[in-house]
């Protein structure tokens, strides 16, 4: 009589394939619950970023959904750009008339530090916040542009 795998699919450990099934299922669940604020631990989040470089500047874009502009702090020190902030909870857990069934949104403090290949002039750096997206423009110093030189490639 063939052995049934139903007990393992229901969470019983008497089948070696059951633990594999649960691990694969957990992996897919974890992947589907990712958000723009990526978790690096139980209480630490970091914003997802895009970085683009042109000959004149570096442009950084960070997703901060649900974060107010007043709760974001951008600092520049010793070649490091740091974005810090806090996403505050929108729910009131003291409300006794509500029973929370699903809570998947992330709240709390976040921080992200990016090492820069140059020290930009702080007075020329621009930061704009629009619809939960932070845009930072970091112009390259003039001497850096002078140091760059195109090298011609010759045929041999």
Secondary structure, DSSP 8 states (H G I E B T S, - for coil): -----HHHHTT-SSSHHHHHHHHHHHHHHHHHT--SEEESSSS-EEE-EEEEE-SSEEEEEEE-TT--GGGEEEEEETTEEEEEEEE---S-TT-TT----------EEEEEEEE-SS---GGG-EEEEETTEEEEEEE--HHHHHH---------
